[in-house]
């Protein structure tokens, strides 16, 4: 495993990468499943993540959707935009499986995987342990002030945190389907982009969870297409828009670290 990958994942998942490095050398450490009670809990929604261990601590935000897909992106320095995809969290009182962390191009790229064991304590509290002993906790959050609404029209700007290529995407949105679902298209000087944000269940004012699919085409060296999760927030997590007030739309793929932040361009 390269030093760059180890550095990336040690920040995203703290010393989580250490167990990957050891397993490459022929040794590893496994977790033991423990009994739990309660549930099943309703875990579909928006969550914060905090991780701690020997390398320090890191934090981020993300979504658990109705199929249990749990994807988070780092908002703290020094590597904002790095992504952590946890094993499926469906609301049963315990879960286990493989977690994969992805580094942005700006932080060197690459990915690494390892095992995780977790416990769902309530609708708003989840915790777990990585196979090297580092821990994480998830807490339910409400990142958006007001109702979830579909973006519509042009003059939207998209940027990928940590992308090292042309990184200003001019986007046009159109509501589609039910509730706040929407599709979009756009381009920059090298690549075309199109995709969908499909809002899950409930109604547009309460469930801030989108299933996302994004495709990049045309140019050489475009970002990798993928699918994942999305949500709206009142926070400019990457300070791309100078922290201005407004509604921001985020897409975090589950197979790479190309987290897209979208906002309305102001005159």
N, C-alpha and C positions, 0 to 999 in steps of 0.2 A: 504494500500500500504506500502511495506517495506521501511525502511530508505535507504537501498541500492539502490532500484529502483529509489527512489526520487533523490538520489545523482547522479546516472548515468544520468538520463534524464535532471536534472537541468544543467548539463554540456553540454550535446549534444544539448539540446534545451533551455539552460539557465533555466529560471524559468517556462518553459513550463509545467513541472510536477506539479507545484503548482495548476493549474486548475484541474488536475486529482485528486489530493488529496482532493480539496474542493468538487468535485463532488461525491467522495466516502462518504463525510460527509453530502451530501444532497443539496449542493449549487453549482452553476456553473455560468459561464459567457459566453455569446454567442457573436458572431460577427454579424455585419449587412452588408449585401451585398450592395455595392455602384455601381452606374452605371459607365461604362467606354466606350471608343470608340477606334476604330482602330483595325487593324488585319484583318484576322488571321495572326499570325507571324510564321516564321519557327524557332521553338525552339529546334529542334532535334540536339543534339551535347553535348559538354563537358562544364561543368559549375563549377564555384566556389560558395561556400555559406558562407555568414557571418551572424552571429546572434548576437543580442544585447538585453539587458534588465537589470533588477535589479541585476541579478547574475553575470554580466560581459559580456564577449563576447567569441565566439568560431568560428572556421572556418574549412572548409573542401572542398572536391571536389566530383564530381559525374557526372551523365549523365541523360539526358532526351532522351528517345528513341521515335520511331515513333508512338507508341501506347500511349504516354504521361506518361509512367512510369518514375518517377523521384526519383532517389535513390542517397544518398550522404553519405560519410563516413568522420568522423572527422580526421583531420591530426594534430590538435593542442593538446598540453598537457592540462589536465592530463589524458585524456581518449581517446587516438587515437584508431581508429578502430570502435568506436561506430557508429551506422548507423541510418540515418533518412530517412524514406520513406514518401514523400509528396503525397498528392492526385494528380490525373492525371492532367498534364499540357500539353494541346494539341495545344496551340497557340492562342486560343481565348483570348480576352482581360481580362477576369477574370476567376478565378477558386476558388473552395471551396471544402471542404470535410475533411476527417480524415487523420491526420498524425500520424505515429507510429515511436517511437524511440526504439532502441534496444541497450543494453549494452553488452560489451564483457565479457567472463568469468572472465578475469583478473580484471574487474571493478565491478564484482558482479553479472553480468547477469541480466535477467529480461527485461521487456518492458513496455511501457505505451503509451496511445493514447489520442488524443484530436483533436479539430477542428482547421482549418486554413482557412483564406481568403486571396487571392492574386490577383495581377494585373500584366499582361504582357504588358510592355510599348513598347518593341521593340524586334527585333531578339536577342538582346544582353543584355536585362535588364528586370529583374523580381523582384518583391518585394511582401511582404505579412506580415500578422499579425497573431500570434497565439491567441487563445481564452483568454489568460490571459494578452494580451497587448504587449508581447514581439514581436520583429520584426525580419525579415530576408530579405536579398537581395541576388539575384543570378546574376552573371556576366558571360558572355560567355568567355571561355578560349581556348587556343591551347596548351595542355600539352605536346605534342610530337614535338620534332625537327626532321623534315624529314617526310618520308612517312610511313603510316601504312603497316606493312607486317606481314604475318603469321609466327609464330614461327615454327621451324622444327627441328626434331632430339631429341637427349637425352641431358643429363647433364644440365637440368633445375632444379632450386630449387624453391619450393613454401613454404611460411610461412603464417600462419593466425595471423594477429595482435590481441594480447590479448587472444590467445588460451593457455590454461594451461596444455594441454596434450602434447604428442609427436608432435613436431611442425616443423620437417624438412621433406618435401615431395620431393622425387626424381621423376621427371616428364619427360615424353617423349611426344613430339608434332608431329602432322602430318597435313599439309594443307588439307582442304577438301572443296568441294563445290566451290563457287565463291569468287572472290576477296581475302580478307585476312582471311576468315573463317578457323577454325582449330579445331581439337579435341585433347584430351590429356588423358593420363592415368599415374598412378604411385602408390606409396605406401610409408608408413613409417613402423615402427616396429609393429604398431597396426592396421592400417586401409589401405584399398585400396581407391583410388580416381580415378574417370573418369568424363569427361565432355566435353562440346562443347562451343566454342566461335563463334557465327554466326554474321558476319559483316552485318550491315544494309545498303542497297541501295548504291547509288553513286558509287564511285570507290575506290580502295584500298588506294589511295594516299590522299584522302580528307576527308572521313567520318570515324572518329575515335569513332565509336559506335558499341558495340557488345551486342547481347542478349546472356546471359550465363545460362547454366544449369550444376550443379555439383552434383554428387552422391558420398557419402561416404559409404563404405560397409566393412564387415568382422569383424572388431574389436568391442570390448565392449567399450563404451564411446567415439565413433567417433563423429566428428562434425555433425550437422544436415544438410541433403541435402537441396538444394534449387535452385531457379532460380532468376535471376536479371539482372544486367547490367555489362558491362566491357569496358575498354578502355586501350590504351597504353600511356605511359608517359616517359619523359626523367628524371623524378624525383623519387628518392628513398624516398617516403613520410614517411615511417616508419623507415628509416635508418637501414634496415635489412642487406643491402649490403655495409654498411659504406659510403653511399652517392656516390658510384662510378658511373662514367659515363656509360651510357648504355640505353637500352630500357627495361622498366618495364611494365608488364602486370598486370592489376588489375581486380578482380571480386568481386562485392559487391552484395550479395543477398538481396532481398527485404523483406525477412521474418526472418532474424536473423542478428547477428553482426559478422559473420565469413568472414571477408574481406580477400581475398587471394592475396598476392603479389608474383609475379613470375619473375625470372630473370635468365639469362644464367650464369651457373657456370664457372668461369675462372680458368685456370690451376694454 
